[in-house]
Amino acid sequence: MAWIRTVKPKEADGPLKEEYDRAVERSGGVAEVLQLSSLHPTVLRHWVQLYETVLLGPSPLTRAERELVATVVSLENDCHY
């Protein structure tokens, strides 16, 4: 597995801390997948916006159906997210 330098939540400040704080509000913590973009807070913000658009934006699928697709894909990829 590759090693990627990240900024842990307790070390974050400025725009990164703001992104981490929003993550805590959304889900109660900062997932490791979000920390992968921690060296580039602007990229992280855009990544989160894309995720929110895909999950919450207009779609012929319901939110539950989109969550189910994400769950099945994660299971197929042997990923706990």
Buried (B, 14 or more C-beta within 10 A) or exposed (E): EEEEEBBEBEEBEEEBBEBBEBBEEEEEEBEEEBBBBBEEBEEBBEBBEEEEEEEEEEEEEEEEEBEEEBEEEEEEEEEEE
